[in-house]
Amino acid sequence: MKLNLVYITAKNKEEAGKIGRELLKARLAACVNIIDKMNSLYWWEGKIQDDNEAILIAKTRESLVKELVEKVKSIHSYSCPCIISLPILGGNKAYLDWLEKETK
């Protein structure tokens, strides 16, 4: 089974928590890590923005990524949220087995 990490940014820790809990309830992720107060510099609507955001890192099955992306987009406050999926190429087999077991 192929597994992925999904990197997501949110406007703050509260929104990240809401998104993370929804992903867990739907079994679209086995675990979500939240990192608060990340500084983001980015282009948006022709201007450089400088904001604080929160990061979510969701661990899931590759087969659930599309559904996970759609779920995040449906509840996210941004019109174009950062949602990027990266393959997991290896790691602790027991953890990866657990991740597989805890997703639908």
Buried (B, 14 or more C-beta within 10 A) or exposed (E): EEBBBBBBBBBBBEBBBBBBEBBBEBEBBBBBEBEBEEEBEEEEEEEEEEEEBBBBBBBBBEEBBEBBBEBBEEEBEBEEBBBEBEEBEEEEEEBBEBBBEBBE
